[in-house]
Amino acid sequence: MSDCLFCKIIDGEIPSNKIYEDDKVLCFHDVNPQAPVHCLLIPKKHIASIDDVKEEDGELLSYIMLKIKEIAGKLGLDNGYRVVINCKEDGFQTVPHLHLHILGKRKMAWPPG
């Protein structure tokens, strides 16, 4: 998609601080981190949101889920991390391209609030 921010990052039109890349996914540091470690893992196939995933995307989603552990290990998140997927405007998705936030190295109070 030509006007998609993340597609432009995938195509190299916009620079990113890459952590991992292969033919299916790209992972890079978030430019506005919400945790000491905050990166985004995106499929290279443009999928607008988790609501737009089709059955044919099952293999790609499985691949993404397996890459999370590998990337978290590369980032030294051995003590744990969060994976967040926001969906559409009310779910705080700010870029209409499926992306997973991998966040770590933050001590959080539990339960929240």
N, CA, C and O of each residue as an XYZ file, in Angstrom:
452
protein
N       0.857     -1.173      0.000
C       0.000      0.000      0.000
C       0.904      1.237      0.000
O       1.744      1.391      0.886
N       0.739      2.087     -0.958
C       1.675      3.181     -1.202
C       1.698      4.261     -0.118
O       2.740      4.886      0.080
N       0.607      4.503      0.580
C       0.589      5.567      1.590
C       0.747      5.046      3.013
O       0.593      5.807      3.968
N       1.047      3.778      3.168
C       1.192      3.168      4.494
C       2.599      3.422      5.039
O       3.593      3.100      4.387
N       2.673      3.998      6.232
C       3.943      4.298      6.883
C       4.816      3.049      6.991
O       5.998      3.088      6.650
N       4.248      1.953      7.460
C       5.046      0.744      7.659
C       5.457      0.116      6.334
O       6.542     -0.458      6.245
N       4.629      0.208      5.313
C       5.027     -0.284      3.980
C       6.210      0.528      3.460
O       7.096     -0.017      2.802
N       6.227      1.825      3.750
C       7.350      2.676      3.340
C       8.619      2.295      4.104
O       9.715      2.350      3.547
N       8.479      1.914      5.353
C       9.632      1.443      6.127
C      10.132      0.126      5.542
O      11.338     -0.062      5.382
N       9.220     -0.782      5.225
C       9.590     -2.063      4.611
C      10.337     -1.829      3.305
O      11.332     -2.501      3.031
N       9.867     -0.884      2.501
C      10.465     -0.603      1.193
C      11.758      0.217      1.289
O      12.428      0.439      0.281
N      12.106      0.667      2.504
C      13.323      1.435      2.686
C      13.183      2.916      2.368
O      14.174      3.647      2.362
N      11.958      3.363      2.101
C      11.721      4.789      1.831
C      11.866      5.629      3.096
O      12.235      6.802      3.036
N      11.573      5.017      4.237
C      11.705      5.671      5.539
C      12.669      4.813      6.353
O      12.477      3.601      6.451
N      13.696      5.416      6.935
C      14.667      4.620      7.696
C      14.077      4.109      9.007
O      13.145      4.691      9.563
N      14.644      3.010      9.479
C      14.259      2.462     10.777
C      15.495      1.856     11.428
O      16.482      1.547     10.761
N      15.418      1.697     12.723
C      16.489      1.058     13.483
C      16.132     -0.427     13.576
O      15.491     -0.864     14.532
N      16.555     -1.186     12.579
C      16.157     -2.590     12.436
C      16.799     -3.476     13.501
O      17.954     -3.306     13.891
N      15.987     -4.426     13.945
C      16.443     -5.451     14.869
C      16.544     -6.777     14.141
O      17.495     -7.534     14.336
N      15.550     -7.055     13.294
C      15.492     -8.324     12.567
C      14.722     -8.111     11.261
O      13.764     -7.339     11.210
N      15.155     -8.804     10.215
C      14.430     -8.759      8.957
C      14.672    -10.039      8.184
O      15.785    -10.564      8.152
N      13.618    -10.529      7.564
C      13.725    -11.626      6.609
C      12.690    -11.384      5.515
O      12.173    -10.272      5.400
N      12.382    -12.377      4.727
C      11.464    -12.172      3.609
C      10.007    -12.025      4.021
O       9.177    -11.627      3.204
N       9.674    -12.341      5.284
C       8.283    -12.299      5.738
C       7.978    -11.185      6.731
O       6.859    -10.673      6.764
N       8.969    -10.803      7.543
C       8.714     -9.841      8.626
C       9.867     -8.844      8.765
O      10.977     -9.056      8.277
N       9.552     -7.763      9.445
C      10.546     -6.763      9.822
C      10.277     -6.378     11.268
O       9.127     -6.193     11.666
N      11.334     -6.261     12.047
C      11.216     -5.812     13.434
C      12.171     -4.641     13.626
O      13.336     -4.704     13.232
N      11.666     -3.575     14.233
C      12.475     -2.377     14.430
C      12.078     -1.687     15.731
O      10.983     -1.892     16.254
N      12.989     -0.870     16.237
C      12.723     -0.123     17.470
C      11.645      0.930     17.225
O      11.651      1.598     16.191
N      10.731      1.078     18.162
C       9.684      2.097     18.081
C      10.313      3.480     18.265
O      11.168      3.668     19.130
N       9.888      4.436     17.453
C      10.446      5.798     17.566
C       9.893      6.545     18.774
O      10.444      7.572     19.168
N       8.816      6.045     19.365
C       8.228      6.651     20.547
C       8.054      5.570     21.612
O       6.928      5.183     21.922
N       9.162      5.079     22.174
C       9.072      3.926     23.076
C       8.279      4.196     24.342
O       8.370      5.267     24.942
N       7.503      3.203     24.731
C       6.699      3.267     25.947
C       7.289      2.406     27.057
O       6.713      2.297     28.140
N       8.438      1.797     26.782
C       9.138      0.958     27.750
C      10.626      1.018     27.395
O      10.978      1.423     26.287
N      11.500      0.621     28.319
C      12.929      0.632     28.008
C      13.276     -0.153     26.738
O      14.159      0.250     25.982
N      12.588     -1.265     26.506
C      12.697     -1.986     25.240
C      11.313     -1.955     24.612
O      10.349     -2.436     25.209
N      11.206     -1.395     23.417
C       9.916     -1.298     22.724
C      10.195     -1.390     21.226
O      10.744     -0.470     20.620
N       9.807     -2.513     20.652
C       9.987     -2.675     19.217
C       8.671     -3.106     18.576
O       7.735     -3.532     19.252
N       8.633     -2.983     17.268
C       7.454     -3.356     16.499
C       7.833     -4.480     15.549
O       8.854     -4.408     14.867
N       7.018     -5.504     15.508
C       7.191     -6.625     14.587
C       6.041     -6.561     13.596
O       4.876     -6.634     13.986
N       6.368     -6.423     12.304
C       5.334     -6.259     11.293
C       5.507     -7.281     10.174
O       6.630     -7.633      9.816
N       4.393     -7.753      9.624
C       4.507     -8.596      8.431
C       4.820     -7.708      7.228
O       4.394     -6.555      7.170
N       5.560     -8.251      6.280
C       5.833     -7.489      5.062
C       4.608     -7.451      4.157
O       4.488     -6.566      3.311
N       3.714     -8.393      4.329
C       2.433     -8.356      3.623
C       1.564     -7.300      4.303
O       1.428     -7.304      5.526
N       0.986     -6.412      3.529
C       0.127     -5.398      4.136
C      -1.193     -6.030      4.570
O      -1.969     -6.522      3.750
N      -1.424     -6.003      5.871
C      -2.687     -6.405      6.487
C      -3.049     -5.235      7.391
O      -2.279     -4.890      8.286
N      -4.194     -4.628      7.174
C      -4.531     -3.379      7.880
C      -4.631     -3.548      9.394
O      -4.125     -2.703     10.133
N      -5.260     -4.599      9.869
C      -5.421     -4.818     11.304
C      -5.668     -6.296     11.543
O      -5.810     -7.071     10.598
N      -5.718     -6.679     12.799
C      -6.002     -8.074     13.143
C      -7.386     -8.473     12.634
O      -7.627     -9.649     12.361
N      -8.293     -7.512     12.503
C      -9.620     -7.792     11.945
C      -9.577     -8.109     10.453
O     -10.540     -8.649      9.910
N      -8.486     -7.783      9.794
C      -8.360     -8.009      8.358
C      -7.586     -9.277      8.019
O      -7.344     -9.560      6.846
N      -7.200    -10.036      9.030
C      -6.499    -11.293      8.802
C      -7.471    -12.281      8.155
O      -8.629    -12.398      8.555
N      -6.970    -12.976      7.160
C      -7.771    -13.991      6.453
C      -7.210    -15.372      6.775
O      -6.079    -15.500      7.245
N      -8.000    -16.385      6.522
C      -7.564    -17.751      6.798
C      -6.239    -18.051      6.095
O      -5.401    -18.774      6.635
N      -6.050    -17.511      4.916
C      -4.812    -17.730      4.158
C      -3.588    -17.130      4.855
O      -2.457    -17.456      4.495
N      -3.796    -16.263      5.844
C      -2.695    -15.638      6.586
C      -2.270    -16.462      7.802
O      -1.368    -16.058      8.535
N      -2.899    -17.589      8.018
C      -2.613    -18.402      9.201
C      -1.149    -18.793      9.332
O      -0.581    -18.715     10.421
N      -0.542    -19.209      8.242
C       0.864    -19.609      8.285
C       1.764    -18.419      8.631
O       2.717    -18.560      9.398
N       1.460    -17.252      8.065
C       2.230    -16.047      8.361
C       2.098    -15.672      9.839
O       3.093    -15.323     10.474
N       0.887    -15.738     10.396
C       0.698    -15.395     11.808
C       1.433    -16.368     12.720
O       2.005    -15.966     13.733
N       1.416    -17.633     12.362
C       2.158    -18.623     13.134
C       3.649    -18.318     13.103
O       4.333    -18.414     14.122
N       4.140    -17.955     11.942
C       5.543    -17.586     11.776
C       5.888    -16.383     12.661
O       6.921    -16.372     13.330
N       5.018    -15.378     12.657
C       5.228    -14.185     13.482
C       5.293    -14.560     14.957
O       6.164    -14.081     15.684
N       4.382    -15.408     15.396
C       4.364    -15.792     16.806
C       5.651    -16.509     17.207
O       6.145    -16.317     18.318
N       6.193    -17.322     16.323
C       7.448    -18.014     16.626
C       8.637    -17.055     16.623
O       9.599    -17.270     17.361
N       8.590    -16.017     15.820
C       9.674    -15.031     15.756
C       9.734    -14.171     17.016
O      10.805    -13.682     17.377
N       8.605    -13.980     17.686
C       8.584    -13.146     18.891
C       9.600    -13.646     19.910
O      10.395    -12.867     20.437
N       9.572    -14.934     20.182
C      10.486    -15.512     21.179
C      11.943    -15.312     20.754
O      12.793    -14.980     21.580
N      12.223    -15.510     19.486
C      13.583    -15.332     18.968
C      14.055    -13.884     19.127
O      15.179    -13.634     19.561
N      13.199    -12.952     18.776
C      13.549    -11.532     18.874
C      13.685    -11.105     20.334
O      14.606    -10.367     20.682
N      12.772    -11.565     21.186
C      12.855    -11.239     22.618
C      14.175    -11.736     23.202
O      14.796    -11.048     24.012
N      14.598    -12.912     22.799
C      15.882    -13.432     23.261
C      17.040    -12.574     22.784
O      17.973    -12.301     23.540
N      16.979    -12.150     21.528
C      18.019    -11.285     20.958
C      18.098     -9.960     21.713
O      19.173     -9.369     21.820
N      16.960     -9.491     22.239
C      16.901     -8.227     22.969
C      17.203     -8.388     24.463
O      17.175     -7.407     25.205
N      17.489     -9.608     24.906
C      17.824     -9.844     26.303
C      16.629     -9.805     27.241
O      16.772     -9.476     28.419
N      15.453    -10.136     26.726
C      14.235    -10.084     27.544
C      13.956    -11.441     28.203
O      12.835    -11.948     28.159
N      14.994    -12.014     28.813
C      14.897    -13.345     29.404
C      13.987    -13.395     30.623
O      13.506    -14.469     30.985
N      13.745    -12.263     31.258
C      12.913    -12.219     32.459
C      11.444    -11.945     32.135
O      10.624    -11.804     33.042
N      11.110    -11.870     30.838
C       9.729    -11.658     30.433
C       9.543    -10.406     29.599
O      10.416     -9.541     29.536
N       8.401    -10.332     28.969
C       8.066     -9.225     28.082
C       6.574     -9.251     27.801
O       5.889    -10.231     28.098
N       6.078     -8.162     27.225
C       4.670     -8.069     26.823
C       4.606     -8.040     25.307
O       5.497     -7.509     24.646
N       3.548     -8.614     24.767
C       3.252     -8.522     23.340
C       1.856     -7.931     23.243
O       0.908     -8.458     23.826
N       1.731     -6.826     22.501
C       0.455     -6.118     22.405
C       0.090     -5.936     20.938
O       0.930     -5.569     20.117
N      -1.175     -6.197     20.622
C      -1.718     -5.911     19.294
C      -2.907     -4.986     19.493
O      -3.904     -5.371     20.105
N      -2.804     -3.774     18.978
C      -3.929     -2.845     19.015
C      -4.728     -3.021     17.734
O      -4.160     -3.321     16.684
N      -6.044     -2.835     17.812
C      -6.893     -3.043     16.644
C      -7.814     -1.846     16.422
O      -8.703     -1.562     17.225
N      -7.581     -1.170     15.336
C      -8.389     -0.038     14.871
C      -8.371      1.133     15.862
O      -7.706      1.074     16.896
N      -9.093      2.172     15.536
C      -9.044      3.433     16.272
C      -9.387      3.277     17.755
O      -8.643      3.755     18.611
N     -10.494      2.618     18.066
C     -10.885      2.474     19.469
C      -9.950      1.555     20.249
O      -9.948      1.569     21.479
N      -9.164      0.763     19.543
C      -8.171     -0.090     20.183
C      -6.788      0.534     20.189
O      -5.798     -0.141     20.471
N      -6.716      1.836     19.873
C      -5.484      2.628     19.893
C      -4.470      2.230     18.826
O      -3.271      2.447     19.002
N      -4.942      1.643     17.710
C      -4.044      1.365     16.593
C      -3.822      2.673     15.831
O      -4.777      3.272     15.335
N      -2.581      3.110     15.738
C      -2.291      4.402     15.116
C      -1.805      4.287     13.677
O      -1.883      5.258     12.925
N      -1.309      3.130     13.284
C      -0.875      2.897     11.904
C      -1.688      1.725     11.362
O      -1.677      0.644     11.951
N      -2.390      1.924     10.254
C      -3.246      0.859      9.719
C      -2.450     -0.214      8.967
O      -2.636     -0.425      7.768
N      -1.576     -0.872      9.691
C      -0.799     -2.014      9.214
C      -0.592     -2.877     10.448
O      -0.081     -2.396     11.460
N      -0.977     -4.128     10.379
C      -0.843     -5.026     11.523
C       0.574     -4.944     12.097
O       1.559     -5.075     11.371
N       0.657     -4.728     13.393
C       1.957     -4.705     14.060
C       1.807     -5.171     15.496
O       0.791     -4.936     16.148
N       2.840     -5.834     15.964
C       2.885     -6.332     17.328
C       3.944     -5.548     18.084
O       5.081     -5.422     17.628
N       3.566     -5.026     19.232
C       4.508     -4.329     20.105
C       5.155     -5.380     21.002
O       4.461     -6.182     21.627
N       6.473     -5.374     21.063
C       7.210     -6.217     22.004
C       7.844     -5.253     22.999
O       8.672     -4.421     22.629
N       7.445     -5.375     24.274
C       7.878     -4.427     25.301
C       8.516     -5.178     26.462
O       8.044     -6.242     26.863
N       9.599     -4.610     26.998
C      10.235     -5.280     28.116
C      11.103     -4.364     28.945
O      11.271     -3.183     28.644
N      11.654     -4.947     30.005
C      12.555     -4.285     30.951
C      11.850     -3.244     31.807
O      12.490     -2.322     32.311
N      10.558     -3.379     31.975
C       9.812     -2.438     32.816
C       9.171     -3.215     33.957
O       8.525     -4.242     33.744
N       9.355     -2.720     35.143
C       8.675     -3.291     36.304
C       7.306     -2.644     36.387
O       7.193     -1.418     36.403
N       6.282     -3.449     36.438
C       4.918     -2.918     36.491
C       4.214     -3.440     37.731
O       4.443     -4.572     38.156
N       3.367     -2.620     38.300
C       2.552     -3.044     39.438
C       1.460     -3.971     38.924
O       0.875     -3.716     37.872
N       1.184     -5.039     39.655
C       0.094     -5.934     39.273
C      -0.703     -6.272     40.508
O      -0.108     -6.618     41.529
N      -1.978     -6.193     40.470
C      -2.778     -5.787     39.314
C      -2.703     -4.282     39.104
O      -2.459     -3.524     40.042
N      -2.918     -3.854     37.847
C      -2.847     -2.419     37.551
C      -3.932     -1.636     38.272
O      -5.001     -2.163     38.582
N      -3.636     -0.358     38.535
C      -4.627      0.554     39.113
C      -4.668      0.516     40.539
O      -5.458      1.234     41.153
